[in-house]
Each structure stands twice: as C-alpha cells, then as structure tokens.
Amino acid sequence: MPRLSHAVSKYRKHRASGQAIVTLAGKDHYLGPHGTKASDIV
C-alpha cells in the first residue's frame, strides 16, 4: 500500500546554486533565485 503524505512542502535554498527549491510529490522543483519575488510561493 502506498504511503499517504500530508506534509507541507518546504521552501529552501540549494546551497551550490543559490536557487530556491520546493519538493512536491517527492520531486524537486527549482523556482529561481532564492529570496526573490520570482521564487515566492503564494
């Protein structure tokens, strides 16, 4: 049986590249430069 996850995704910084990352459904998605409006999660 698959694991059910209700965890809230986390907005974090990829140290090597300075990019913002969020993990959704087990996959990492890069959002752009960390801390900018372009990478904000609404």
PDB file of N, CA, C and O in Angstrom, chain B, residues numbered from 101:
ATOM      1  N   MET B 101       0.844  -1.175   0.000  1.00  0.00           N
ATOM      2  CA  MET B 101       0.000   0.000   0.000  1.00  0.00           C
ATOM      3  C   MET B 101       0.898   1.250   0.000  1.00  0.00           C
ATOM      4  O   MET B 101       1.874   1.292   0.749  1.00  0.00           O
ATOM      5  N   PRO B 102       0.594   2.262  -0.816  1.00  0.00           N
ATOM      6  CA  PRO B 102       1.420   3.473  -0.862  1.00  0.00           C
ATOM      7  C   PRO B 102       1.287   4.298   0.410  1.00  0.00           C
ATOM      8  O   PRO B 102       0.254   4.292   1.080  1.00  0.00           O
ATOM      9  N   ARG B 103       2.356   4.999   0.715  1.00  0.00           N
ATOM     10  CA  ARG B 103       2.321   5.890   1.874  1.00  0.00           C
ATOM     11  C   ARG B 103       1.564   7.157   1.515  1.00  0.00           C
ATOM     12  O   ARG B 103       1.753   7.726   0.440  1.00  0.00           O
ATOM     13  N   LEU B 104       0.718   7.583   2.413  1.00  0.00           N
ATOM     14  CA  LEU B 104      -0.012   8.825   2.216  1.00  0.00           C
ATOM     15  C   LEU B 104       0.722   9.925   2.966  1.00  0.00           C
ATOM     16  O   LEU B 104       1.051   9.776   4.143  1.00  0.00           O
ATOM     17  N   SER B 105       0.971  11.012   2.285  1.00  0.00           N
ATOM     18  CA  SER B 105       1.727  12.095   2.893  1.00  0.00           C
ATOM     19  C   SER B 105       0.895  13.370   2.918  1.00  0.00           C
ATOM     20  O   SER B 105       0.317  13.779   1.911  1.00  0.00           O
ATOM     21  N   HIS B 106       0.850  13.973   4.073  1.00  0.00           N
ATOM     22  CA  HIS B 106       0.167  15.248   4.217  1.00  0.00           C
ATOM     23  C   HIS B 106       1.152  16.314   4.660  1.00  0.00           C
ATOM     24  O   HIS B 106       0.765  17.333   5.232  1.00  0.00           O
ATOM     25  N   ALA B 107       2.412  16.077   4.396  1.00  0.00           N
ATOM     26  CA  ALA B 107       3.450  17.017   4.807  1.00  0.00           C
ATOM     27  C   ALA B 107       3.382  18.290   3.963  1.00  0.00           C
ATOM     28  O   ALA B 107       3.089  18.248   2.768  1.00  0.00           O
ATOM     29  N   VAL B 108       3.656  19.403   4.605  1.00  0.00           N
ATOM     30  CA  VAL B 108       3.696  20.684   3.918  1.00  0.00           C
ATOM     31  C   VAL B 108       5.028  20.779   3.192  1.00  0.00           C
ATOM     32  O   VAL B 108       6.072  20.453   3.757  1.00  0.00           O
ATOM     33  N   SER B 109       4.994  21.227   1.934  1.00  0.00           N
ATOM     34  CA  SER B 109       6.228  21.356   1.179  1.00  0.00           C
ATOM     35  C   SER B 109       7.083  22.456   1.791  1.00  0.00           C
ATOM     36  O   SER B 109       6.555  23.406   2.368  1.00  0.00           O
ATOM     37  N   LYS B 110       8.416  22.331   1.668  1.00  0.00           N
ATOM     38  CA  LYS B 110       9.326  23.293   2.263  1.00  0.00           C
ATOM     39  C   LYS B 110      10.054  24.077   1.185  1.00  0.00           C
ATOM     40  O   LYS B 110      10.570  23.523   0.215  1.00  0.00           O
ATOM     41  N   TYR B 111      10.076  25.359   1.386  1.00  0.00           N
ATOM     42  CA  TYR B 111      10.816  26.276   0.533  1.00  0.00           C
ATOM     43  C   TYR B 111      12.220  26.359   1.120  1.00  0.00           C
ATOM     44  O   TYR B 111      12.380  26.719   2.286  1.00  0.00           O
ATOM     45  N   ARG B 112      13.236  26.032   0.330  1.00  0.00           N
ATOM     46  CA  ARG B 112      14.592  26.037   0.848  1.00  0.00           C
ATOM     47  C   ARG B 112      15.576  26.466  -0.224  1.00  0.00           C
ATOM     48  O   ARG B 112      15.215  26.613  -1.391  1.00  0.00           O
ATOM     49  N   LYS B 113      16.809  26.664   0.178  1.00  0.00           N
ATOM     50  CA  LYS B 113      17.848  27.134  -0.733  1.00  0.00           C
ATOM     51  C   LYS B 113      18.815  26.014  -1.071  1.00  0.00           C
ATOM     52  O   LYS B 113      19.310  25.316  -0.186  1.00  0.00           O
ATOM     53  N   HIS B 114      19.080  25.850  -2.367  1.00  0.00           N
ATOM     54  CA  HIS B 114      20.099  24.916  -2.830  1.00  0.00           C
ATOM     55  C   HIS B 114      21.438  25.640  -2.704  1.00  0.00           C
ATOM     56  O   HIS B 114      21.709  26.589  -3.441  1.00  0.00           O
ATOM     57  N   ARG B 115      22.263  25.196  -1.778  1.00  0.00           N
ATOM     58  CA  ARG B 115      23.487  25.926  -1.444  1.00  0.00           C
ATOM     59  C   ARG B 115      24.443  26.100  -2.613  1.00  0.00           C
ATOM     60  O   ARG B 115      25.024  27.173  -2.776  1.00  0.00           O
ATOM     61  N   ALA B 116      24.616  25.086  -3.416  1.00  0.00           N
ATOM     62  CA  ALA B 116      25.593  25.139  -4.507  1.00  0.00           C
ATOM     63  C   ALA B 116      25.203  26.140  -5.599  1.00  0.00           C
ATOM     64  O   ALA B 116      26.066  26.808  -6.168  1.00  0.00           O
ATOM     65  N   SER B 117      23.912  26.240  -5.886  1.00  0.00           N
ATOM     66  CA  SER B 117      23.480  27.092  -6.993  1.00  0.00           C
ATOM     67  C   SER B 117      22.793  28.381  -6.548  1.00  0.00           C
ATOM     68  O   SER B 117      22.658  29.310  -7.345  1.00  0.00           O
ATOM     69  N   GLY B 118      22.355  28.454  -5.286  1.00  0.00           N
ATOM     70  CA  GLY B 118      21.637  29.629  -4.809  1.00  0.00           C
ATOM     71  C   GLY B 118      20.192  29.673  -5.253  1.00  0.00           C
ATOM     72  O   GLY B 118      19.521  30.690  -5.079  1.00  0.00           O
ATOM     73  N   GLN B 119      19.703  28.582  -5.827  1.00  0.00           N
ATOM     74  CA  GLN B 119      18.327  28.515  -6.314  1.00  0.00           C
ATOM     75  C   GLN B 119      17.379  28.109  -5.189  1.00  0.00           C
ATOM     76  O   GLN B 119      17.779  27.430  -4.243  1.00  0.00           O
ATOM     77  N   ALA B 120      16.126  28.529  -5.301  1.00  0.00           N
ATOM     78  CA  ALA B 120      15.075  28.107  -4.379  1.00  0.00           C
ATOM     79  C   ALA B 120      14.519  26.775  -4.866  1.00  0.00           C
ATOM     80  O   ALA B 120      14.333  26.572  -6.066  1.00  0.00           O
ATOM     81  N   ILE B 121      14.256  25.869  -3.927  1.00  0.00           N
ATOM     82  CA  ILE B 121      13.739  24.540  -4.269  1.00  0.00           C
ATOM     83  C   ILE B 121      12.522  24.263  -3.402  1.00  0.00           C
ATOM     84  O   ILE B 121      12.475  24.652  -2.235  1.00  0.00           O
ATOM     85  N   VAL B 122      11.548  23.593  -3.981  1.00  0.00           N
ATOM     86  CA  VAL B 122      10.419  23.069  -3.222  1.00  0.00           C
ATOM     87  C   VAL B 122      10.223  21.623  -3.682  1.00  0.00           C
ATOM     88  O   VAL B 122      10.366  21.320  -4.866  1.00  0.00           O
ATOM     89  N   THR B 123       9.896  20.737  -2.746  1.00  0.00           N
ATOM     90  CA  THR B 123       9.669  19.329  -3.073  1.00  0.00           C
ATOM     91  C   THR B 123       8.178  19.054  -3.034  1.00  0.00           C
ATOM     92  O   THR B 123       7.527  19.245  -2.006  1.00  0.00           O
ATOM     93  N   LEU B 124       7.642  18.604  -4.156  1.00  0.00           N
ATOM     94  CA  LEU B 124       6.225  18.254  -4.275  1.00  0.00           C
ATOM     95  C   LEU B 124       6.122  16.845  -4.814  1.00  0.00           C
ATOM     96  O   LEU B 124       6.711  16.522  -5.846  1.00  0.00           O
ATOM     97  N   ALA B 125       5.380  16.014  -4.123  1.00  0.00           N
ATOM     98  CA  ALA B 125       5.178  14.621  -4.528  1.00  0.00           C
ATOM     99  C   ALA B 125       6.506  13.903  -4.736  1.00  0.00           C
ATOM    100  O   ALA B 125       6.629  13.069  -5.633  1.00  0.00           O
ATOM    101  N   GLY B 126       7.507  14.226  -3.906  1.00  0.00           N
ATOM    102  CA  GLY B 126       8.791  13.551  -3.966  1.00  0.00           C
ATOM    103  C   GLY B 126       9.734  14.055  -5.040  1.00  0.00           C
ATOM    104  O   GLY B 126      10.821  13.503  -5.208  1.00  0.00           O
ATOM    105  N   LYS B 127       9.345  15.095  -5.774  1.00  0.00           N
ATOM    106  CA  LYS B 127      10.195  15.638  -6.834  1.00  0.00           C
ATOM    107  C   LYS B 127      10.584  17.066  -6.507  1.00  0.00           C
ATOM    108  O   LYS B 127       9.754  17.854  -6.055  1.00  0.00           O
ATOM    109  N   ASP B 128      11.862  17.404  -6.738  1.00  0.00           N
ATOM    110  CA  ASP B 128      12.349  18.754  -6.500  1.00  0.00           C
ATOM    111  C   ASP B 128      12.036  19.644  -7.688  1.00  0.00           C
ATOM    112  O   ASP B 128      12.203  19.244  -8.840  1.00  0.00           O
ATOM    113  N   HIS B 129      11.582  20.855  -7.398  1.00  0.00           N
ATOM    114  CA  HIS B 129      11.282  21.844  -8.425  1.00  0.00           C
ATOM    115  C   HIS B 129      12.049  23.112  -8.091  1.00  0.00           C
ATOM    116  O   HIS B 129      11.918  23.661  -6.997  1.00  0.00           O
ATOM    117  N   TYR B 130      12.858  23.575  -9.051  1.00  0.00           N
ATOM    118  CA  TYR B 130      13.633  24.797  -8.875  1.00  0.00           C
ATOM    119  C   TYR B 130      12.767  25.984  -9.279  1.00  0.00           C
ATOM    120  O   TYR B 130      12.106  25.954 -10.317  1.00  0.00           O
ATOM    121  N   LEU B 131      12.773  27.040  -8.445  1.00  0.00           N
ATOM    122  CA  LEU B 131      11.865  28.163  -8.638  1.00  0.00           C
ATOM    123  C   LEU B 131      12.556  29.437  -9.091  1.00  0.00           C
ATOM    124  O   LEU B 131      11.879  30.402  -9.447  1.00  0.00           O
ATOM    125  N   GLY B 132      13.864  29.470  -9.088  1.00  0.00           N
ATOM    126  CA  GLY B 132      14.606  30.681  -9.435  1.00  0.00           C
ATOM    127  C   GLY B 132      15.478  31.098  -8.272  1.00  0.00           C
ATOM    128  O   GLY B 132      15.596  30.359  -7.294  1.00  0.00           O
ATOM    129  N   PRO B 133      16.089  32.261  -8.357  1.00  0.00           N
ATOM    130  CA  PRO B 133      16.979  32.718  -7.290  1.00  0.00           C
ATOM    131  C   PRO B 133      16.261  32.795  -5.939  1.00  0.00           C
ATOM    132  O   PRO B 133      15.171  33.358  -5.842  1.00  0.00           O
ATOM    133  N   HIS B 134      16.873  32.230  -4.907  1.00  0.00           N
ATOM    134  CA  HIS B 134      16.299  32.189  -3.563  1.00  0.00           C
ATOM    135  C   HIS B 134      16.106  33.590  -3.012  1.00  0.00           C
ATOM    136  O   HIS B 134      16.993  34.436  -3.128  1.00  0.00           O
ATOM    137  N   GLY B 135      14.943  33.838  -2.412  1.00  0.00           N
ATOM    138  CA  GLY B 135      14.666  35.094  -1.753  1.00  0.00           C
ATOM    139  C   GLY B 135      14.159  36.209  -2.660  1.00  0.00           C
ATOM    140  O   GLY B 135      13.999  37.342  -2.206  1.00  0.00           O
ATOM    141  N   THR B 136      13.907  35.912  -3.922  1.00  0.00           N
ATOM    142  CA  THR B 136      13.397  36.932  -4.841  1.00  0.00           C
ATOM    143  C   THR B 136      11.898  36.751  -5.036  1.00  0.00           C
ATOM    144  O   THR B 136      11.337  35.716  -4.675  1.00  0.00           O
ATOM    145  N   LYS B 137      11.253  37.763  -5.608  1.00  0.00           N
ATOM    146  CA  LYS B 137       9.812  37.673  -5.888  1.00  0.00           C
ATOM    147  C   LYS B 137       9.518  36.555  -6.883  1.00  0.00           C
ATOM    148  O   LYS B 137       8.460  35.929  -6.821  1.00  0.00           O
ATOM    149  N   ALA B 138      10.438  36.308  -7.786  1.00  0.00           N
ATOM    150  CA  ALA B 138      10.232  35.279  -8.806  1.00  0.00           C
ATOM    151  C   ALA B 138      10.070  33.888  -8.181  1.00  0.00           C
ATOM    152  O   ALA B 138       9.401  33.030  -8.757  1.00  0.00           O
ATOM    153  N   SER B 139      10.668  33.659  -7.025  1.00  0.00           N
ATOM    154  CA  SER B 139      10.620  32.337  -6.414  1.00  0.00           C
ATOM    155  C   SER B 139       9.661  32.246  -5.235  1.00  0.00           C
ATOM    156  O   SER B 139       9.589  31.203  -4.586  1.00  0.00           O
ATOM    157  N   ASP B 140       8.919  33.316  -4.942  1.00  0.00           N
ATOM    158  CA  ASP B 140       7.970  33.287  -3.815  1.00  0.00           C
ATOM    159  C   ASP B 140       6.850  32.303  -4.088  1.00  0.00           C
ATOM    160  O   ASP B 140       6.386  32.149  -5.218  1.00  0.00           O
ATOM    161  N   ILE B 141       6.434  31.648  -3.032  1.00  0.00           N
ATOM    162  CA  ILE B 141       5.309  30.722  -3.119  1.00  0.00           C
ATOM    163  C   ILE B 141       4.078  31.445  -2.606  1.00  0.00           C
ATOM    164  O   ILE B 141       4.091  31.994  -1.504  1.00  0.00           O
ATOM    165  N   VAL B 142       3.032  31.447  -3.384  1.00  0.00           N
ATOM    166  CA  VAL B 142       1.805  32.146  -2.990  1.00  0.00           C
ATOM    167  C   VAL B 142       0.820  31.158  -2.432  1.00  0.00           C
ATOM    168  O   VAL B 142      -0.283  31.539  -2.040  1.00  0.00           O
TER     169      VAL B 142
END
